[in-house]
Amino acid sequence: LSYMLLLAGAGNLYMAYTALNSALNASFGKWVWWVDVVFSVLAALAAFLIWRHRQKFWVVVYFVFLLIPVFLFMSIKGQPFKISAMIHLFPLVLLYFALRPIWSGMKD
């Protein structure tokens, strides 16, 4: 199950890659894509730290880093932003399935 965390981190890196392409090619909303790049990379780092240290603190940090772009995308009009918000929810599903069985055994 711990490799699902690494898969979630890889998904965050992929989202950072697609956001970087969108930031470089977009004519509207470039700053939104740059925010997404930053927080996707930070979320990938937090997912790796969850896998490495097995602490609940990093789970909360990962959750915050992942939800900031989701809230940002949901607050801006335009279909590409709404689709990106939905795509950002996928790593949360992986996080849930990976951490549910081991949550009580993690360090505080």
N, C-alpha and C positions, 0 to 999 in steps of 0.2 A: 504493500500500500504506500510505502514511502516514495516509491518511484512515481506515483501519481502527483506528488508534490513537485517533483522535478518536471513532470509533463506540464503542470500548471505554469511553472516558471518558464518553460520553453514556449508555451502559448503566449505568455506576456512578452517575451522577446519577439515573437512573430507579430504581435500587435504593435510593438514599438517599430518594427520594420515597416509595416504597412502605414502606420501613422507618419513615419518619416517620409515615405514616398508621397503620401498625400500632402504633407507640409511643403515639400519641394515643388509639387506640381499644382497645388490649389491656387486659385485666384481669390477665393473668399474663405475667411476663417482660418488663416494660417496659424494664428496664435493658439487656436483650439487644438490643432494637430500637434503643435510643439509641446503643449501641456500634456497631451496624451503620450508623447514619446517619453517625456521625463518620468511620468508616473508609471508607465508600463515597465520601464527599466528598473525603477525603484521597487515595483511589485515583484519583478523577477528576482531581484536581489533578496527581498524579504522571503520569498518562497524557498530560495536556497538556504537561507538562515533558519527557516523552520525545519527544513530537512536535516540540517547540520546540528542545530542546538536543541531541538525539540522543546521549545519554550512557548508558553501561551502568549507571552508578550509579542513575539514575532507574528503570531497569527493575527493579533489585533492590528499590528502595523501593516501587514499584508492587506487586511480587509479595508483599512482606511485608504491605502495607496490605490487599491482597485476601485473603490467607490467614488473617489473624487472625479475621475474622468467620466464615470457613468452619470453622475449628477450633472456634470457639465454638458455632456452630450444630450441628456434629456431636456435640458433647459434651453437649448438652441434649436431654432426651427430648421428643418431640412431633413430629408429622408436619409442621406448618408450618415448624419449624426445619430439618428435614431437606431439605425442598423448597427453602427459601431457600439452603441450603448448595450444592445442585446448581445453582441459578440463578447463584450467584456464580462458578461455574467457567467460565461462558460467555465472559466477557471475557478469560480466560487463553488460550482457544483463538484469539480474535482477535489477541491479543498474539503468540502463537506464529507465526501465519501472516504477520503484519506484520513481525516482526523476524528471522525465520529467514533471508531472503535478504540482509538488510543488517547482520547482527550483526557480521561481521568488519570492516565499515567504520565502526562506531560508535566514538566516543571512549571511552577508559577512565575 
